[in-house]
Amino acid sequence: MACFFPFRCRARAQVLPCQESAFRVTLEAELKDWPLSQGWGLVVSSDEALRELVIVNIQESTSVKHWNLEHPECPIEVGQAILEVNGKTERNEMLEELWGKTAWKDGKVLIQMLIDVQLTPRQRSFFNLAIRRYDVVDEFLEATKVAHNVCMVEPCTICQEALDGSSDVVRLSCGHHFHKCCAQKRFFSQKNFRCPCCNNLLGGWN
């Protein structure tokens, strides 16, 4: 089950006339309701050889859902490339913006993205590999998921939010617990699965 947190959001679109396959997105949400463990619900992948971020999965996200309902002509979908996030175009800086360093103003968090719906052959090849990797990570975490609605005393050390049973929780073999969606994003960017808390090697993928 994907992480889901209800919060109010707004969305604005701007289709670029000079680049018909790309469009700009602005998403806003109330800061007091902002769930760090979910972020914007976008699971992306990239590597040193690919500057853009490729959308591999979209967890159930109110902000993206509202955007797609309000802008059916340019929906945010799996298989698109993110070219810019909050004015950042470098890979690591875009990831930081997506994973927690989102701008906020007047009690709201916001994110602005430039998205291209047409992947280049290189991006498409990378996307196909990333999809297979995502399935391996998801299978690994499904095997470590604890019973639903289990509450933990310690917070998730990735997002620092409570493990209160409002989202799926995984228990790694080293004994540490995390939100599944937090661990998913972390493991998806690793060659080998290591605990974010103790760095214990848990496995890998081919």
DRENDO-1510 file (C-alpha; in Angstrom, 1 decimal, always signed):
<recs>
REC; n; res; u; v; w
REC; 1; MET; +0.0; +0.0; +0.0 .
REC; 2; ALA; +1.4; +3.4; -0.9 .
REC; 3; CYS; +1.8; +6.2; +1.6 .
REC; 4; PHE; -1.2; +8.5; +1.5 .
REC; 5; PHE; -1.7; +11.8; +3.4 .
REC; 6; PRO; -4.6; +14.2; +2.7 .
REC; 7; PHE; -3.5; +17.8; +2.4 .
REC; 8; ARG; -4.7; +20.8; +0.5 .
REC; 9; CYS; -2.8; +21.8; -2.6 .
REC; 10; ARG; -3.0; +23.9; -5.7 .
REC; 11; ALA; -1.5; +23.4; -9.1 .
REC; 12; ARG; -0.7; +25.6; -12.1 .
REC; 13; ALA; +0.5; +24.6; -15.6 .
REC; 14; GLN; +2.4; +26.4; -18.3 .
REC; 15; VAL; +2.9; +24.6; -21.6 .
REC; 16; LEU; +6.1; +25.9; -23.2 .
REC; 17; PRO; +5.4; +27.1; -26.8 .
REC; 18; CYS; +9.1; +26.7; -27.7 .
REC; 19; GLN; +9.2; +23.1; -26.6 .
REC; 20; GLU; +5.9; +21.4; -27.2 .
REC; 21; SER; +6.9; +18.2; -25.4 .
REC; 22; ALA; +7.7; +20.0; -22.1 .
REC; 23; PHE; +5.5; +21.8; -19.6 .
REC; 24; ARG; +6.0; +23.6; -16.3 .
REC; 25; VAL; +4.3; +22.5; -13.1 .
REC; 26; THR; +3.8; +24.4; -9.8 .
REC; 27; LEU; +2.5; +22.4; -6.9 .
REC; 28; GLU; +1.6; +23.9; -3.5 .
REC; 29; ALA; +0.5; +22.4; -0.2 .
REC; 30; GLU; -0.2; +23.6; +3.3 .
REC; 31; LEU; +3.1; +23.4; +5.4 .
REC; 32; LYS; +1.3; +22.3; +8.6 .
REC; 33; ASP; -0.1; +19.2; +6.7 .
REC; 34; TRP; +3.1; +18.5; +4.8 .
REC; 35; PRO; +4.2; +14.8; +5.2 .
REC; 36; LEU; +8.0; +14.5; +4.9 .
REC; 37; SER; +7.7; +10.7; +4.5 .
REC; 38; GLN; +5.7; +11.1; +1.3 .
REC; 39; GLY; +7.1; +14.3; -0.3 .
REC; 40; TRP; +5.4; +14.7; -3.6 .
REC; 41; GLY; +5.0; +11.0; -4.2 .
REC; 42; LEU; +7.5; +10.9; -7.1 .
REC; 43; VAL; +9.9; +8.1; -7.3 .
REC; 44; VAL; +12.7; +9.1; -9.7 .
REC; 45; SER; +16.0; +7.6; -10.9 .
REC; 46; SER; +19.1; +8.9; -12.5 .
REC; 47; ASP; +22.9; +8.3; -12.4 .
REC; 48; GLU; +26.1; +10.2; -13.1 .
REC; 49; ALA; +25.8; +9.6; -16.8 .
REC; 50; LEU; +22.2; +10.9; -17.0 .
REC; 51; ARG; +21.5; +14.5; -15.8 .
REC; 52; GLU; +17.7; +14.3; -16.0 .
REC; 53; LEU; +15.5; +12.6; -13.5 .
REC; 54; VAL; +13.3; +9.9; -14.9 .
REC; 55; ILE; +9.9; +9.2; -13.2 .
REC; 56; VAL; +9.7; +5.5; -12.4 .
REC; 57; ASN; +6.7; +5.4; -10.0 .
REC; 58; ILE; +4.2; +7.8; -8.5 .
REC; 59; GLN; +3.1; +6.9; -5.0 .
REC; 60; GLU; -0.5; +7.8; -4.1 .
REC; 61; SER; -0.1; +11.6; -3.8 .
REC; 62; THR; -2.9; +14.1; -3.4 .
REC; 63; SER; -0.9; +16.9; -5.1 .
REC; 64; VAL; -0.1; +14.9; -8.2 .
REC; 65; LYS; -3.7; +13.5; -8.3 .
REC; 66; HIS; -5.2; +17.0; -8.2 .
REC; 67; TRP; -2.7; +18.2; -10.8 .
REC; 68; ASN; -3.7; +15.4; -13.2 .
REC; 69; LEU; -7.4; +16.1; -12.7 .
REC; 70; GLU; -7.1; +19.8; -13.3 .
REC; 71; HIS; -4.6; +19.5; -16.2 .
REC; 72; PRO; -5.6; +16.4; -18.3 .
REC; 73; GLU; -3.7; +18.0; -21.2 .
REC; 74; CYS; -0.4; +17.6; -19.5 .
REC; 75; PRO; -0.6; +15.0; -16.7 .
REC; 76; ILE; +2.4; +14.0; -14.5 .
REC; 77; GLU; +3.1; +10.3; -15.4 .
REC; 78; VAL; +5.6; +7.5; -15.2 .
REC; 79; GLY; +8.0; +7.6; -18.0 .
REC; 80; GLN; +8.6; +11.3; -18.1 .
REC; 81; ALA; +11.8; +13.2; -17.6 .
REC; 82; ILE; +12.2; +16.0; -15.0 .
REC; 83; LEU; +14.6; +18.6; -16.4 .
REC; 84; GLU; +14.4; +21.2; -13.7 .
REC; 85; VAL; +13.3; +21.4; -10.0 .
REC; 86; ASN; +12.9; +24.8; -8.3 .
REC; 87; GLY; +15.3; +26.3; -10.8 .
REC; 88; LYS; +17.9; +23.6; -10.2 .
REC; 89; THR; +19.2; +21.6; -13.1 .
REC; 90; GLU; +22.0; +19.6; -11.6 .
REC; 91; ARG; +21.1; +16.0; -10.7 .
REC; 92; ASN; +21.9; +16.0; -7.0 .
REC; 93; GLU; +20.4; +19.4; -6.5 .
REC; 94; MET; +17.1; +18.3; -8.1 .
REC; 95; LEU; +17.0; +15.3; -5.9 .
REC; 96; GLU; +17.5; +17.4; -2.8 .
REC; 97; GLU; +14.6; +19.6; -3.8 .
REC; 98; LEU; +12.4; +16.6; -4.3 .
REC; 99; TRP; +13.4; +14.8; -1.1 .
REC; 100; GLY; +13.0; +17.5; +1.5 .
REC; 101; LYS; +14.6; +20.8; +0.6 .
REC; 102; THR; +11.4; +22.1; -0.9 .
REC; 103; ALA; +10.9; +25.8; -0.9 .
REC; 104; TRP; +8.2; +27.2; +1.5 .
REC; 105; LYS; +6.6; +30.6; +1.9 .
REC; 106; ASP; +3.6; +32.0; +3.8 .
REC; 107; GLY; +2.8; +28.7; +5.4 .
REC; 108; LYS; +3.0; +26.7; +2.2 .
REC; 109; VAL; +5.4; +24.4; +0.6 .
REC; 110; LEU; +5.9; +24.5; -3.1 .
REC; 111; ILE; +7.7; +22.9; -5.9 .
REC; 112; GLN; +8.2; +24.0; -9.5 .
REC; 113; MET; +9.3; +21.5; -12.2 .
REC; 114; LEU; +10.0; +21.4; -15.9 .
REC; 115; ILE; +8.8; +18.0; -17.3 .
REC; 116; ASP; +9.4; +16.6; -20.7 .
REC; 117; VAL; +7.0; +13.9; -21.9 .
REC; 118; GLN; +9.3; +12.6; -24.6 .
REC; 119; LEU; +12.3; +10.5; -23.5 .
REC; 120; THR; +15.4; +10.4; -25.6 .
REC; 121; PRO; +16.7; +7.0; -26.6 .
REC; 122; ARG; +19.2; +7.2; -23.9 .
REC; 123; GLN; +16.6; +8.2; -21.3 .
REC; 124; ARG; +14.3; +5.4; -22.5 .
REC; 125; SER; +17.0; +2.8; -22.1 .
REC; 126; PHE; +17.8; +4.0; -18.6 .
REC; 127; PHE; +14.0; +4.0; -17.8 .
REC; 128; ASN; +13.6; +0.4; -18.7 .
REC; 129; LEU; +16.5; -0.6; -16.5 .
REC; 130; ALA; +15.2; +1.6; -13.6 .
REC; 131; ILE; +11.8; -0.1; -13.8 .
REC; 132; ARG; +13.3; -3.5; -13.3 .
REC; 133; ARG; +15.4; -2.2; -10.4 .
REC; 134; TYR; +12.3; -0.6; -8.8 .
REC; 135; ASP; +10.5; -4.0; -8.9 .
REC; 136; VAL; +13.5; -5.6; -7.1 .
REC; 137; VAL; +13.4; -3.0; -4.4 .
REC; 138; ASP; +9.7; -3.2; -4.0 .
REC; 139; GLU; +9.8; -7.0; -3.7 .
REC; 140; PHE; +12.6; -6.7; -1.1 .
REC; 141; LEU; +10.7; -4.3; +1.0 .
REC; 142; GLU; +7.4; -6.2; +0.7 .
REC; 143; ALA; +9.2; -9.2; +2.3 .
REC; 144; THR; +10.2; -7.0; +5.3 .
REC; 145; LYS; +6.9; -5.2; +5.8 .
REC; 146; VAL; +5.4; -5.5; +9.3 .
REC; 147; ALA; +1.7; -5.9; +10.2 .
REC; 148; HIS; -0.4; -2.9; +9.2 .
REC; 149; ASN; -1.2; -0.2; +11.8 .
REC; 150; VAL; +1.9; -1.2; +13.9 .
REC; 151; CYS; +3.1; +1.8; +15.9 .
REC; 152; MET; +6.8; +2.2; +17.0 .
REC; 153; VAL; +8.3; +4.3; +19.7 .
REC; 154; GLU; +11.2; +5.5; +17.6 .
REC; 155; PRO; +10.6; +7.7; +14.6 .
REC; 156; CYS; +11.7; +6.8; +11.1 .
REC; 157; THR; +15.3; +7.9; +10.9 .
REC; 158; ILE; +15.0; +8.9; +7.3 .
REC; 159; CYS; +12.2; +11.5; +7.5 .
REC; 160; GLN; +12.2; +11.8; +11.4 .
REC; 161; GLU; +8.4; +11.5; +11.4 .
REC; 162; ALA; +6.5; +9.1; +13.7 .
REC; 163; LEU; +5.9; +5.4; +12.7 .
REC; 164; ASP; +2.3; +5.7; +13.8 .
REC; 165; GLY; +0.6; +3.2; +11.6 .
REC; 166; SER; -0.7; +5.7; +9.1 .
REC; 167; SER; +1.6; +4.3; +6.5 .
REC; 168; ASP; +3.4; +1.0; +5.8 .
REC; 169; VAL; +6.4; +0.2; +8.0 .
REC; 170; VAL; +9.3; -2.2; +7.1 .
REC; 171; ARG; +11.5; -4.0; +9.6 .
REC; 172; LEU; +15.0; -4.7; +8.3 .
REC; 173; SER; +17.0; -7.8; +9.4 .
REC; 174; CYS; +19.2; -5.6; +11.6 .
REC; 175; GLY; +16.1; -4.7; +13.6 .
REC; 176; HIS; +15.6; -1.0; +12.4 .
REC; 177; HIS; +12.2; +0.2; +11.3 .
REC; 178; PHE; +11.3; +2.8; +8.6 .
REC; 179; HIS; +8.4; +4.0; +6.5 .
REC; 180; LYS; +8.3; +1.7; +3.5 .
REC; 181; CYS; +8.1; +4.7; +1.1 .
REC; 182; CYS; +11.2; +6.3; +2.8 .
REC; 183; ALA; +13.2; +3.1; +2.5 .
REC; 184; GLN; +12.0; +2.7; -1.1 .
REC; 185; LYS; +13.5; +6.0; -2.2 .
REC; 186; ARG; +16.7; +5.4; -0.3 .
REC; 187; PHE; +17.3; +1.8; -1.6 .
REC; 188; PHE; +16.3; +2.7; -5.1 .
REC; 189; SER; +19.4; +4.9; -5.4 .
REC; 190; GLN; +21.8; +2.3; -4.0 .
REC; 191; LYS; +23.5; -0.6; -5.7 .
REC; 192; ASN; +23.5; -2.6; -2.5 .
REC; 193; PHE; +20.8; -2.4; +0.2 .
REC; 194; ARG; +22.3; -1.0; +3.4 .
REC; 195; CYS; +20.4; +0.1; +6.5 .
REC; 196; PRO; +20.2; +3.9; +6.6 .
REC; 197; CYS; +20.7; +3.7; +10.4 .
REC; 198; CYS; +23.6; +1.2; +11.0 .
REC; 199; ASN; +24.8; +0.8; +7.4 .
REC; 200; ASN; +24.5; -3.0; +7.7 .
REC; 201; LEU; +24.6; -4.7; +4.3 .
REC; 202; LEU; +21.3; -6.3; +3.6 .
REC; 203; GLY; +21.6; -7.5; +0.0 .
REC; 204; GLY; +21.9; -6.3; -3.5 .
REC; 205; TRP; +20.5; -6.6; -7.0 .
REC; 206; ASN; +21.7; -7.7; -10.4 .
</recs>
